[in-house]
Amino acid sequence: MPKRRLSKAQTEAALSGLDPDATQRLRSIVERIERLEEERKALGDDIKDVFAEAKSAGFDTKVLKEVIRIRRQDRAEAEETQTLRDLYLAALNG
């Protein structure tokens, strides 16, 4: 079902129903989200730059990403994943 857009009059009527504090709170929340999205984009660009640096230094970025993913896991989870990976590969190769 397509989303229905409010007309300008409907939007103005809905906004006039908000008290000034709620309107200011809404504005503050939206502005914070916008700033955080800008920061996230900047961080994403920084991460791309670091991966480009790693690649130019001769590191395999695909493997580097896997190492980072594994380090993000707790030790038990990482060991379980490795054990299952080894078991699956053995089953396919054996």
Secondary structure in CASP SS format (residue, H / E / C, confidence):
PFRMAT SS
TARGET T0000
AUTHOR 0000-0000-0000
METHOD secondary structure of the structure
MODEL  1
M C 1.00
P C 1.00
K C 1.00
R C 1.00
R C 1.00
L C 1.00
S C 1.00
K H 1.00
A H 1.00
Q H 1.00
T H 1.00
E H 1.00
A H 1.00
A H 1.00
L H 1.00
S H 1.00
G C 1.00
L C 1.00
D C 1.00
P H 1.00
D H 1.00
A H 1.00
T H 1.00
Q H 1.00
R H 1.00
L H 1.00
R H 1.00
S H 1.00
I H 1.00
V H 1.00
E H 1.00
R H 1.00
I H 1.00
E H 1.00
R H 1.00
L H 1.00
E H 1.00
E H 1.00
E H 1.00
R H 1.00
K H 1.00
A H 1.00
L H 1.00
G H 1.00
D H 1.00
D H 1.00
I H 1.00
K H 1.00
D H 1.00
V H 1.00
F H 1.00
A H 1.00
E H 1.00
A H 1.00
K H 1.00
S H 1.00
A C 1.00
G C 1.00
F C 1.00
D C 1.00
T H 1.00
K H 1.00
V H 1.00
L H 1.00
K H 1.00
E H 1.00
V H 1.00
I H 1.00
R H 1.00
I H 1.00
R H 1.00
R H 1.00
Q C 1.00
D C 1.00
R H 1.00
A H 1.00
E H 1.00
A H 1.00
E H 1.00
E H 1.00
T H 1.00
Q H 1.00
T H 1.00
L H 1.00
R H 1.00
D H 1.00
L H 1.00
Y H 1.00
L H 1.00
A H 1.00
A H 1.00
L H 1.00
N H 1.00
G C 1.00
END
